[in-house]
Amino acid sequence: MQTRRVAADDWRLLKELRLASLADAPAAFLSTHADEVAFEDARWRERAEANAAGTRLAGFLAVPDGGAAVGLVVGVDQAERDEVSLNALWVAPHARGRGAGRALVEAVVRWARARGRAAVTLCVLEGNEGAARLYRAVGFVPDEVCAGPDGRMQHGFRLELTDAAEP
């Protein structure tokens, strides 16, 4: 499984994958399909451009050899905390169990290392055990429990980069 950065002209693909993720796993994300399907194309273009620029955030796509993209993730640089936050990871159901999730996590970890950050952090909504297993397998350890903006409980995970071996 290969990964690549989101390019500025990937806005249609980004829109397709993001909407598919929200439709497939509505309980896994803080946003909703109904909210994001209403976004104007200009907003999707802005998202793709921001992901491609890699200034404060970077988007990555999972692409099997010779195939179409099957997953996405976004890393958000939290410079004030010396960490990168891993967000919005999703893999299409037909591609799960083939290494796409791990490849996407590793892409964000590489980006965080390249930025000199000390850790990668993330939150998993309560009940999303598949995601929690993936993050543990890559080397993340449980961190603080936090409530999301909508009040749903989330379990934090953290991967220290200063001491960690490559995932």
C-alpha positions in Angstrom: 0.0 0.0 0.0 1.4 3.4 -1.0 0.6 6.8 0.4 0.8 10.1 -1.2 0.2 13.7 -0.2 -3.1 15.3 -1.2 -2.5 17.7 -4.1 -4.3 21.0 -4.6 -6.2 19.6 -7.6 -7.4 16.5 -5.5 -10.4 18.4 -4.2 -12.9 16.2 -5.9 -11.2 13.1 -4.6 -10.9 14.6 -1.2 -14.6 15.4 -1.2 -15.6 11.9 -2.4 -13.5 10.2 0.2 -14.5 12.5 3.1 -18.2 12.2 2.3 -17.8 8.4 2.0 -16.1 8.3 5.4 -18.9 10.3 7.0 -21.6 8.1 5.4 -19.8 4.8 6.3 -18.8 5.6 9.9 -21.0 8.5 11.2 -20.2 7.7 14.8 -16.5 7.9 14.3 -16.3 11.6 13.4 -17.3 14.8 15.0 -18.7 16.2 11.7 -21.7 14.8 9.8 -22.4 13.8 6.3 -25.3 16.2 6.2 -23.1 19.1 7.2 -20.3 18.4 4.8 -22.4 17.4 1.8 -23.7 21.0 1.8 -20.2 22.5 1.4 -19.6 24.5 -1.7 -16.9 23.3 -4.1 -14.9 26.3 -3.1 -14.6 25.0 0.4 -13.4 21.6 -0.9 -10.8 23.3 -3.0 -9.6 25.3 0.0 -9.3 22.1 2.0 -7.3 20.4 -0.7 -5.0 23.4 -1.1 -4.4 23.6 2.6 -3.7 19.9 2.8 -1.3 20.2 -0.1 0.6 23.2 1.2 1.6 21.3 4.4 2.0 24.5 6.3 -0.1 23.7 9.3 -1.7 20.5 8.1 -1.1 17.8 5.6 -3.4 15.3 4.0 -2.4 11.9 2.8 -4.2 9.3 0.6 -3.8 5.5 0.7 -3.4 4.2 -2.9 -3.0 0.5 -3.7 -0.6 -0.3 -6.5 -2.4 0.6 -9.7 -5.6 1.5 -8.0 -7.7 4.4 -6.9 -7.4 6.0 -3.5 -9.0 3.9 -0.7 -8.4 6.1 2.4 -7.3 9.4 3.8 -5.9 11.0 6.9 -4.9 14.5 8.0 -2.1 15.6 10.2 -2.4 18.9 12.0 0.7 20.6 13.4 0.2 21.7 16.9 3.5 23.6 17.2 2.6 25.2 20.5 2.4 21.7 22.0 5.3 20.3 20.0 3.1 17.6 18.5 1.1 16.7 15.5 -2.5 15.7 15.8 -3.7 12.8 13.6 -7.3 13.4 12.4 -10.0 12.0 10.2 -8.4 8.6 9.4 -10.7 6.5 7.2 -10.2 3.5 5.0 -12.9 2.2 2.6 -14.5 -1.0 3.9 -13.3 -3.1 0.9 -9.7 -2.1 1.6 -9.6 -2.7 5.4 -7.1 -5.2 6.7 -4.7 -4.6 3.8 -2.4 -2.2 5.4 -3.9 1.1 4.3 -4.7 2.3 7.9 -1.2 1.6 9.1 0.3 3.2 6.0 -1.7 6.4 6.6 -0.7 6.5 10.2 3.0 6.1 9.3 2.7 8.9 6.7 1.5 11.3 9.4 4.3 10.1 11.8 6.9 10.7 9.0 5.5 14.2 8.5 5.6 14.9 12.2 9.2 13.7 12.4 10.2 15.9 9.4 8.7 18.8 11.3 10.8 18.0 14.4 7.8 17.3 16.6 8.1 15.3 19.8 4.8 13.3 19.5 1.8 12.4 17.5 -1.5 12.4 19.3 -5.1 11.5 18.5 -8.5 10.9 20.0 -10.7 7.9 19.3 -14.4 8.2 20.0 -15.6 5.7 22.6 -16.7 2.4 21.0 -14.3 2.6 18.0 -12.3 -0.4 19.0 -11.0 -1.1 15.5 -9.3 2.3 15.4 -7.9 1.8 18.9 -6.4 -1.6 18.0 -4.7 -0.1 14.9 -3.1 2.8 16.9 -1.9 0.4 19.6 -0.4 -1.9 17.0 1.6 1.0 15.5 2.9 1.9 19.0 0.6 4.5 20.4 -0.2 4.3 24.1 -3.3 5.4 25.9 -3.2 9.1 27.0 -5.8 11.3 28.5 -9.6 10.9 28.1 -11.3 13.9 26.7 -14.8 15.0 25.8 -15.3 16.1 22.2 -17.0 19.4 21.3 -20.3 17.5 21.2 -19.8 15.9 24.6 -19.0 12.4 23.3 -16.2 10.7 25.2 -12.9 10.2 23.4 -9.9 8.2 24.3 -6.6 9.9 23.7 -3.5 8.1 22.3 0.1 9.3 22.0 3.2 8.2 20.2 6.4 9.8 21.5 8.7 10.4 18.6 11.9 11.3 20.5 12.3 7.7 21.9 10.2 5.7 19.5 11.5 3.5 16.8 10.0 3.9 13.3 6.5 2.4 13.3 
